[in-house]
Amino acid sequence: MQITELQTPRTILRPFSAGHAMETFAWFGDPEVMKFTPFGPDESVTATLDRIRRYLEHQAQYGFAKWMILERGTGKPIGDSGLMYCSECRRFEPGYRLLPDYWNKGLATEAASAWLQHGVHELGLTDLMAFTHPDNVASVRVLEKIGFRFSHRAVLMGMPSKIFTLPDSSY
């Protein structure tokens, strides 16, 4: 089932297009936002465009990818969220990022939960996993709130990581 939008009480999630590179560089290029990601911030708008192209390739292959998070009231792009295939883990995993002004408001939890519910109920994904840097306390909280449970530590994509799994009964 191909969809073009997910909604939460305060956000709208929509696929990226190549035309979004300039405005999304606001978070993809932000060292604080990208602090706990395996490869750090994008160094240029061109790098963000390359990232978006990878998301579009994933979208074409699987029917979903990381999408922009838009503030519902204004339509302003404030971050990204989605499910991506992690080839290193051979599973799909959720991800989310927000501009700092939108941290600690429950928006990452809303977006990640919408993707998780869609992934499980509409796409039939049953073997999801998640990972985050051990120092990313906010991300750990989001994962736990949406039903993931800590499994073990490992190095993924060259980054020390806490690995989380989704118990069968969560959704």
N, C-alpha and C positions, 0 to 999 in steps of 0.2 A: 504494500500500500504506500504509494508516493504521496507525501504531504508537502505543503509549501509554507506551513506556519504552525507553531505551537504557541499557546497562550497560558500565562499564569495570571494570578490576580493583579500583579503590578507590571508585568512585562509581556512583550511579544517577541518570539524568536523566529527569525527568518534566515534563509540561506544568504550567504555572501555573494557578491558579484565582484568582478575585477575592479569596478568603479568605487569600491569601498576602501581601497588601500590607504588613501590619504587620511580619511577620518579614523580608521581603525588603528593606524600607526600610533594614535594617542595612547593606546594601552599596549600594543605589541612592541612598541619601542620604549616603554617606560621601565626602567630598571627595577623599580619597586614592585610593580605589577608582575614582572617576569622573574623576580628574584628566585623563586623556587621551581622554575621550569628547567628541564634538562639542558637546554641550549641557550638560555638567557634571552635578553631582549633583541628584537630585530634592530640591525644597525642602520637601516634605511627604509624608506617607503618601498623601494624595489624589493627588499627582503620580505616586507609585509605582502607585497603583491605575489611573490613566489609562494608564501604561506597560503594565501587565499587560493592560488591555483592548485595547490595540493589538496585543500579542502574541497574544491570543485571536482577534482579527480575522484576523491573519496565519495563525494555526493553522486557522481555519475556511476560509480561502481556499486555502491551499496544503497543509494536512495536517501542517505542522510550523512551528516558530517558535523563539524563545528559550525554553528550558526551565530549570527549577531544577536545580542540581547538588546532590545529596544525598550526604553522607558515607555510604558503604556500611555501616559498622559501627554508626552511631548513628541514621541517617536525618535528621541535622541538615542544614537548608538552608545551604549554604556559598557559593553563587554561582549564576551562570546561564551557559548556553551554548546555541548553536543556529545555525541558518541563517536568514537574513532576506533578503528581496528589497530591494535598494538601488535605488530608482527613479532616483536620480541617475546610477547606473552601468548600470542595466538588466541587472543580474546578481544572483545570490545570493551572499552572503558570510557567512563564519563569524564568530562573536563569542563572547567568553568573559570572565567577570569572576569574581573570588573575593574572599572576605573576606581581609584581610591575614594572618591567622594561617595561611592555607592557600597563601600565595605560595611560590614557589621549591621546590615539592615535586613538580612534574610533573603536577599535577592538571588544569591548563588544557590541557596538551598531550594528556592522556588524553581529556578531554571533546571538544576540537576534533577530534581524530583520529577519535573515534567518529562525530561528525557528518559529517565529511568522507567517511569510508567509507560511511556510510549514504546520504549525498547522491549519491555517485557510483554505488555498486553497487545500491542499492535504488530510489532515486528517478530515476536516470538523468541527473542534473545534470552537464553537461560543461563549462560555461563559467563556472566559479567565479572569483571574485576576492576579494581581501582588502585592507584598508587599516588603517593605524594611524598615530598621531602619530609623527613622526620621533624624538622623544625617548623613546618607549615601547620601550626596549630589550628588556624581558621579552616583550612581545607580538611583536616582530620575531623573537625566538628561537623562540617557539611556532610562528609561521607557517613558519619555515624548517624546523623539526623535522618538521612534518607535510607538507612537500613543496612549499610555495609558494616562489616565487622573485621577488626584487625586479624590478619592471618600470620604474617611473618615479615621479616626484613630481607631486602635483597638490593642488588644494584641493577637498576633499569635505565637504559639509555645513558649509561655512564654516571648516573646519579644515585647516591644512597637513597633508599626508598622504604616507606612503610607500605606493605601490600595489604589490600583489603578484598574480601570476597563478600558476595551477596548470598546470605542463607536462602535456601529454597522457599521458605515460608514468608519471606519479606514482602513479596508482591504477588 
